Amino acid sequence: MELIIEMGFDSMFAAFRHRLLSIDKSRLSLLLAGFMLGNLIAVIASAYWTTPQATPVRSYYSYGLRTASNGVKLHLMSTRPDNIQLKHITTNVTTTSEFGMNGGFFWNGDLLSIAVINDKPLKGEAYDYGSGWYNIDYPKGTLVWDEVTRRFSVQVVQEAQDLKVTDRVRYWAQGGVSMSLRADDRWVGQALDEDMPAFGEPRLRSGAVFDEEQNLYMIVSDKPCTVEQFRTAVKEIVAPKRLVDGIFLDGDGSSQMRNEQVALKGDTRAVYQMMALKQR
């Protein structure tokens, strides 16, 4: 009798063990399948996330074409003042390898507007006629970047030695004619005192202005316009309510600009000075 009972228990235990092993094998299969699937997903994800992505190209300037309510269209390049380098050239801006725009006035290759970097004129030596040391004939609005104070100003001077800067080896200055952007009651008189060319005639126009954050905007008109029309358009669509001041640069066929988006060659003439980007 005891033998029969023992055999019965052995049989039951064997059946239970067989069933337990079957369950464990089933679970083991599921666990193994889950592990393999997880590893496969990890490999795929790793391959996706570690694939080299295209590095965004950093731009050191921005460009836009905007139209004012008076119909004047302006080509705008904006950049930081540290990214500007004044250059002496002898060709059209669009035929250089530079990005930037025309600079001040000239005649027969002589620079008639101040164009200095750290007290050194772009062409020749200090005090040489046509070197970029002088605003010829009259004191005129000159855009000055003071690297020490990190501030722009427009100073009406006739020669570079009269410029007020913190350190004379840490600045650049570009001459032109005052825009007087925050002096609407006297800007006309000031521009005429500075001998602004073709004041009331439709001509291509160019200029350089800055805002409260010390951003620089280089500007060329799309079509001929008067000085007043150009200035009105600048005040309306270039950093509205944030502009501080600026200068008119050489105009007419000298109004030229080159960048990745546009090449404005004026009337194809050569100019002798430009405001170029160091990095673009």
TORNU-304973 format. One record per residue (C-alpha): chain; y, x, z; residue number from 1; residue in one letter. Coordinates in Angstrom, 2 decimals. Layout:
BEGIN
(rec 'A',(Y,X,Z),NUM,'A')
...
end
This chain:
BEGIN
(rec 'A',(0.00,0.00,0.00),1,'M')
(rec 'A',(2.41,2.80,0.93),2,'E')
(rec 'A',(1.50,4.55,-2.32),3,'L')
(rec 'A',(2.37,1.45,-4.32),4,'I')
(rec 'A',(5.73,1.10,-2.54),5,'I')
(rec 'A',(6.50,4.79,-3.06),6,'E')
(rec 'A',(5.65,4.50,-6.75),7,'M')
(rec 'A',(7.91,1.43,-6.95),8,'G')
(rec 'A',(10.80,3.31,-5.42),9,'F')
(rec 'A',(10.23,6.30,-7.71),10,'D')
(rec 'A',(10.26,4.04,-10.73),11,'S')
(rec 'A',(13.47,2.33,-9.61),12,'M')
(rec 'A',(15.15,5.68,-8.85),13,'F')
(rec 'A',(14.15,7.07,-12.23),14,'A')
(rec 'A',(15.58,4.01,-13.99),15,'A')
(rec 'A',(18.80,4.23,-11.99),16,'F')
(rec 'A',(19.12,7.98,-12.73),17,'R')
(rec 'A',(18.55,7.36,-16.42),18,'H')
(rec 'A',(21.24,4.67,-16.44),19,'R')
(rec 'A',(23.67,6.94,-14.53),20,'L')
(rec 'A',(23.11,9.79,-16.97),21,'L')
(rec 'A',(23.69,7.41,-19.88),22,'S')
(rec 'A',(27.02,6.32,-18.37),23,'I')
(rec 'A',(28.06,9.91,-17.69),24,'D')
(rec 'A',(27.17,10.96,-21.22),25,'K')
(rec 'A',(29.23,8.06,-22.60),26,'S')
(rec 'A',(32.19,8.97,-20.43),27,'R')
(rec 'A',(31.79,12.62,-21.28),28,'L')
(rec 'A',(31.88,11.75,-24.97),29,'S')
(rec 'A',(35.06,9.74,-24.47),30,'L')
(rec 'A',(36.66,12.51,-22.45),31,'L')
(rec 'A',(35.71,15.08,-25.06),32,'L')
(rec 'A',(37.05,12.92,-27.87),33,'A')
(rec 'A',(40.30,12.37,-25.96),34,'G')
(rec 'A',(40.67,16.09,-25.30),35,'F')
(rec 'A',(40.14,16.95,-28.96),36,'M')
(rec 'A',(42.62,14.26,-30.07),37,'L')
(rec 'A',(45.22,15.50,-27.59),38,'G')
(rec 'A',(44.87,19.06,-28.83),39,'N')
(rec 'A',(45.20,17.90,-32.44),40,'L')
(rec 'A',(48.43,16.02,-31.62),41,'I')
(rec 'A',(49.79,19.06,-29.78),42,'A')
(rec 'A',(49.05,21.34,-32.73),43,'V')
(rec 'A',(50.72,18.96,-35.18),44,'I')
(rec 'A',(53.77,18.53,-32.92),45,'A')
(rec 'A',(54.03,22.26,-32.37),46,'S')
(rec 'A',(53.91,22.92,-36.09),47,'A')
(rec 'A',(56.68,20.36,-36.69),48,'Y')
(rec 'A',(59.05,21.50,-33.95),49,'W')
(rec 'A',(58.64,25.21,-34.60),50,'T')
(rec 'A',(59.21,24.92,-38.34),51,'T')
(rec 'A',(62.43,26.83,-39.07),52,'P')
(rec 'A',(65.24,24.37,-39.74),53,'Q')
(rec 'A',(68.23,25.06,-41.99),54,'A')
(rec 'A',(71.03,26.60,-39.93),55,'T')
(rec 'A',(74.27,24.59,-40.27),56,'P')
(rec 'A',(76.97,26.54,-42.09),57,'V')
(rec 'A',(79.94,27.06,-39.81),58,'R')
(rec 'A',(83.23,26.20,-41.45),59,'S')
(rec 'A',(86.38,28.00,-40.40),60,'Y')
(rec 'A',(88.68,25.49,-42.09),61,'Y')
(rec 'A',(88.80,21.85,-43.09),62,'S')
(rec 'A',(90.14,20.33,-46.29),63,'Y')
(rec 'A',(91.36,16.89,-47.27),64,'G')
(rec 'A',(93.38,15.05,-49.91),65,'L')
(rec 'A',(95.56,12.31,-48.45),66,'R')
(rec 'A',(98.13,9.90,-49.88),67,'T')
(rec 'A',(101.32,8.91,-48.08),68,'A')
(rec 'A',(102.95,5.49,-48.32),69,'S')
(rec 'A',(105.58,6.94,-50.68),70,'N')
(rec 'A',(102.82,7.86,-53.12),71,'G')
(rec 'A',(102.87,11.61,-52.52),72,'V')
(rec 'A',(99.38,13.12,-52.39),73,'K')
(rec 'A',(98.86,16.21,-50.26),74,'L')
(rec 'A',(96.08,18.78,-50.37),75,'H')
(rec 'A',(95.54,19.95,-46.79),76,'L')
(rec 'A',(93.76,22.99,-45.39),77,'M')
(rec 'A',(93.66,23.33,-41.61),78,'S')
(rec 'A',(92.54,26.35,-39.62),79,'T')
(rec 'A',(93.30,28.31,-36.48),80,'R')
(rec 'A',(96.16,30.85,-36.54),81,'P')
(rec 'A',(93.84,33.75,-35.70),82,'D')
(rec 'A',(92.06,33.03,-38.98),83,'N')
(rec 'A',(95.15,33.74,-41.10),84,'I')
(rec 'A',(95.84,37.00,-42.86),85,'Q')
(rec 'A',(99.00,37.49,-44.91),86,'L')
(rec 'A',(98.24,39.35,-48.13),87,'K')
(rec 'A',(100.18,40.99,-50.92),88,'H')
(rec 'A',(98.70,39.98,-54.29),89,'I')
(rec 'A',(99.78,40.22,-57.93),90,'T')
(rec 'A',(97.93,37.31,-59.49),91,'T')
(rec 'A',(97.36,33.57,-59.27),92,'N')
(rec 'A',(95.82,32.49,-55.97),93,'V')
(rec 'A',(92.94,30.81,-57.80),94,'T')
(rec 'A',(91.90,34.07,-59.50),95,'T')
(rec 'A',(91.49,35.92,-56.21),96,'T')
(rec 'A',(88.33,35.91,-54.10),97,'S')
(rec 'A',(90.36,34.50,-51.20),98,'E')
(rec 'A',(90.63,31.02,-49.74),99,'F')
(rec 'A',(94.18,30.06,-48.90),100,'G')
(rec 'A',(97.54,29.27,-50.48),101,'M')
(rec 'A',(100.72,30.83,-51.83),102,'N')
(rec 'A',(103.22,32.36,-49.46),103,'G')
(rec 'A',(106.98,32.77,-49.56),104,'G')
(rec 'A',(109.53,33.24,-52.33),105,'F')
(rec 'A',(109.62,36.19,-54.72),106,'F')
(rec 'A',(111.39,37.51,-57.81),107,'W')
(rec 'A',(110.15,40.12,-60.30),108,'N')
(rec 'A',(107.46,41.18,-57.87),109,'G')
(rec 'A',(109.83,41.59,-54.92),110,'D')
(rec 'A',(109.10,39.54,-51.81),111,'L')
(rec 'A',(112.17,37.50,-50.91),112,'L')
(rec 'A',(110.68,36.00,-47.73),113,'S')
(rec 'A',(109.57,37.68,-44.53),114,'I')
(rec 'A',(105.88,38.55,-44.60),115,'A')
(rec 'A',(104.94,40.90,-41.76),116,'V')
(rec 'A',(101.93,41.64,-39.59),117,'I')
(rec 'A',(102.58,43.53,-36.36),118,'N')
(rec 'A',(106.03,44.68,-37.54),119,'D')
(rec 'A',(104.63,45.99,-40.84),120,'K')
(rec 'A',(105.75,44.35,-44.11),121,'P')
(rec 'A',(103.07,43.60,-46.68),122,'L')
(rec 'A',(104.63,45.72,-49.43),123,'K')
(rec 'A',(106.24,49.09,-48.77),124,'G')
(rec 'A',(107.92,50.02,-45.51),125,'E')
(rec 'A',(110.14,48.31,-42.96),126,'A')
(rec 'A',(113.71,47.84,-44.20),127,'Y')
(rec 'A',(112.69,48.26,-47.85),128,'D')
(rec 'A',(114.14,45.61,-50.16),129,'Y')
(rec 'A',(111.42,43.24,-51.42),130,'G')
(rec 'A',(108.83,44.53,-48.97),131,'S')
(rec 'A',(108.51,41.36,-46.91),132,'G')
(rec 'A',(110.82,42.67,-44.18),133,'W')
(rec 'A',(113.70,40.35,-45.11),134,'Y')
(rec 'A',(114.51,36.75,-45.84),135,'N')
(rec 'A',(116.80,37.74,-48.68),136,'I')
(rec 'A',(120.44,36.50,-48.73),137,'D')
(rec 'A',(120.29,34.06,-45.80),138,'Y')
(rec 'A',(118.70,33.65,-42.37),139,'P')
(rec 'A',(115.78,31.30,-43.00),140,'K')
(rec 'A',(113.04,29.48,-41.18),141,'G')
(rec 'A',(110.16,31.83,-40.40),142,'T')
(rec 'A',(106.80,30.71,-39.01),143,'L')
(rec 'A',(105.77,33.11,-36.24),144,'V')
(rec 'A',(102.38,33.33,-34.51),145,'W')
(rec 'A',(102.58,35.13,-31.15),146,'D')
(rec 'A',(99.09,36.33,-30.36),147,'E')
(rec 'A',(99.90,36.97,-26.69),148,'V')
(rec 'A',(101.32,33.55,-25.81),149,'T')
(rec 'A',(99.00,31.79,-28.31),150,'R')
(rec 'A',(101.99,29.80,-29.57),151,'R')
(rec 'A',(103.72,29.14,-32.89),152,'F')
(rec 'A',(107.45,28.98,-33.37),153,'S')
(rec 'A',(109.87,28.64,-36.26),154,'V')
(rec 'A',(112.69,31.16,-35.97),155,'Q')
(rec 'A',(115.72,31.29,-38.25),156,'V')
(rec 'A',(116.27,34.99,-38.94),157,'V')
(rec 'A',(117.17,37.27,-41.83),158,'Q')
(rec 'A',(114.95,40.24,-41.02),159,'E')
(rec 'A',(111.79,40.94,-39.09),160,'A')
(rec 'A',(113.44,43.04,-36.39),161,'Q')
(rec 'A',(115.23,39.88,-35.17),162,'D')
(rec 'A',(112.01,38.00,-34.50),163,'L')
(rec 'A',(111.35,37.27,-30.84),164,'K')
(rec 'A',(107.71,38.04,-29.96),165,'V')
(rec 'A',(105.91,39.17,-26.80),166,'T')
(rec 'A',(104.25,42.24,-28.33),167,'D')
(rec 'A',(105.42,43.69,-31.63),168,'R')
(rec 'A',(101.92,44.80,-32.56),169,'V')
(rec 'A',(100.34,41.40,-31.92),170,'R')
(rec 'A',(101.91,38.82,-34.22),171,'Y')
(rec 'A',(102.34,37.68,-37.81),172,'W')
(rec 'A',(105.31,36.00,-39.45),173,'A')
(rec 'A',(105.67,34.07,-42.70),174,'Q')
(rec 'A',(109.13,33.30,-44.05),175,'G')
(rec 'A',(110.18,30.19,-45.97),176,'G')
(rec 'A',(112.72,27.43,-45.30),177,'V')
(rec 'A',(112.91,25.33,-42.14),178,'S')
(rec 'A',(111.35,21.84,-42.22),179,'M')
(rec 'A',(112.90,20.90,-38.85),180,'S')
(rec 'A',(110.19,18.27,-38.32),181,'L')
(rec 'A',(111.61,17.07,-34.98),182,'R')
(rec 'A',(115.23,17.11,-36.08),183,'A')
(rec 'A',(115.58,14.28,-38.59),184,'D')
(rec 'A',(119.32,14.12,-38.03),185,'D')
(rec 'A',(120.00,17.67,-39.19),186,'R')
(rec 'A',(117.08,18.85,-41.32),187,'W')
(rec 'A',(118.90,18.31,-44.63),188,'V')
(rec 'A',(121.87,20.42,-43.61),189,'G')
(rec 'A',(119.58,23.14,-42.26),190,'Q')
(rec 'A',(117.49,23.28,-45.44),191,'A')
(rec 'A',(120.60,23.48,-47.60),192,'L')
(rec 'A',(122.06,26.22,-45.39),193,'D')
(rec 'A',(118.86,28.15,-46.02),194,'E')
(rec 'A',(119.27,27.69,-49.80),195,'D')
(rec 'A',(116.21,25.48,-50.39),196,'M')
(rec 'A',(115.58,25.59,-54.17),197,'P')
(rec 'A',(115.66,22.44,-56.34),198,'A')
(rec 'A',(116.33,20.26,-53.31),199,'F')
(rec 'A',(116.63,16.90,-55.10),200,'G')
(rec 'A',(114.47,17.65,-58.13),201,'E')
(rec 'A',(110.80,16.66,-58.54),202,'P')
(rec 'A',(108.77,19.85,-58.21),203,'R')
(rec 'A',(105.37,20.82,-56.89),204,'L')
(rec 'A',(105.88,21.60,-53.22),205,'R')
(rec 'A',(104.07,23.65,-50.59),206,'S')
(rec 'A',(104.44,24.28,-46.88),207,'G')
(rec 'A',(102.83,25.37,-43.62),208,'A')
(rec 'A',(103.12,23.34,-40.40),209,'V')
(rec 'A',(101.55,23.32,-36.94),210,'F')
(rec 'A',(100.70,20.72,-34.30),211,'D')
(rec 'A',(100.73,20.56,-30.51),212,'E')
(rec 'A',(97.26,22.14,-30.31),213,'E')
(rec 'A',(98.51,25.08,-32.42),214,'Q')
(rec 'A',(96.42,24.14,-35.43),215,'N')
(rec 'A',(97.84,25.38,-38.72),216,'L')
(rec 'A',(98.02,23.13,-41.81),217,'Y')
(rec 'A',(98.56,24.60,-45.28),218,'M')
(rec 'A',(99.84,21.98,-47.69),219,'I')
(rec 'A',(100.33,21.63,-51.45),220,'V')
(rec 'A',(101.54,18.46,-53.18),221,'S')
(rec 'A',(99.38,16.90,-55.87),222,'D')
(rec 'A',(102.30,16.07,-58.19),223,'K')
(rec 'A',(106.01,16.99,-58.39),224,'P')
(rec 'A',(108.19,15.42,-55.70),225,'C')
(rec 'A',(111.54,16.06,-54.04),226,'T')
(rec 'A',(111.91,18.04,-50.83),227,'V')
(rec 'A',(112.62,14.85,-48.90),228,'E')
(rec 'A',(109.57,13.05,-50.34),229,'Q')
(rec 'A',(107.35,16.00,-49.47),230,'F')
(rec 'A',(108.66,16.27,-45.90),231,'R')
(rec 'A',(108.29,12.49,-45.38),232,'T')
(rec 'A',(104.68,12.61,-46.56),233,'A')
(rec 'A',(103.92,15.58,-44.30),234,'V')
(rec 'A',(105.29,13.80,-41.23),235,'K')
(rec 'A',(103.34,10.63,-42.02),236,'E')
(rec 'A',(99.86,11.91,-42.82),237,'I')
(rec 'A',(99.49,15.42,-41.37),238,'V')
(rec 'A',(98.51,15.12,-37.69),239,'A')
(rec 'A',(100.74,12.06,-37.11),240,'P')
(rec 'A',(102.82,12.19,-33.92),241,'K')
(rec 'A',(101.38,15.61,-33.09),242,'R')
(rec 'A',(103.27,17.83,-35.52),243,'L')
(rec 'A',(105.74,20.25,-33.99),244,'V')
(rec 'A',(107.39,22.14,-36.84),245,'D')
(rec 'A',(106.85,24.12,-40.01),246,'G')
(rec 'A',(108.37,25.67,-43.12),247,'I')
(rec 'A',(108.65,24.97,-46.82),248,'F')
(rec 'A',(107.03,27.71,-48.89),249,'L')
(rec 'A',(107.58,28.62,-52.52),250,'D')
(rec 'A',(107.18,25.63,-54.82),251,'G')
(rec 'A',(106.96,24.51,-58.42),252,'D')
(rec 'A',(104.47,26.64,-60.39),253,'G')
(rec 'A',(103.93,28.85,-57.35),254,'S')
(rec 'A',(102.36,25.98,-55.38),255,'S')
(rec 'A',(98.75,27.15,-55.41),256,'Q')
(rec 'A',(95.63,26.71,-53.28),257,'M')
(rec 'A',(92.01,27.79,-53.42),258,'R')
(rec 'A',(89.03,26.81,-51.29),259,'N')
(rec 'A',(85.48,25.53,-51.69),260,'E')
(rec 'A',(86.70,22.06,-52.67),261,'Q')
(rec 'A',(89.71,22.64,-54.92),262,'V')
(rec 'A',(91.51,25.21,-57.08),263,'A')
(rec 'A',(95.20,24.43,-57.64),264,'L')
(rec 'A',(96.76,26.97,-59.99),265,'K')
(rec 'A',(100.32,25.61,-60.28),266,'G')
(rec 'A',(101.52,26.57,-63.74),267,'D')
(rec 'A',(99.08,29.56,-63.80),268,'T')
(rec 'A',(101.80,32.09,-62.91),269,'R')
(rec 'A',(101.12,35.11,-60.76),270,'A')
(rec 'A',(102.44,35.08,-57.20),271,'V')
(rec 'A',(102.95,38.10,-55.00),272,'Y')
(rec 'A',(102.01,36.95,-51.55),273,'Q')
(rec 'A',(99.54,34.50,-50.01),274,'M')
(rec 'A',(98.29,33.15,-46.72),275,'M')
(rec 'A',(94.54,33.85,-46.78),276,'A')
(rec 'A',(91.65,32.95,-44.49),277,'L')
(rec 'A',(89.94,35.83,-42.73),278,'K')
(rec 'A',(86.76,33.78,-42.43),279,'Q')
(rec 'A',(85.92,30.71,-44.42),280,'R')
end
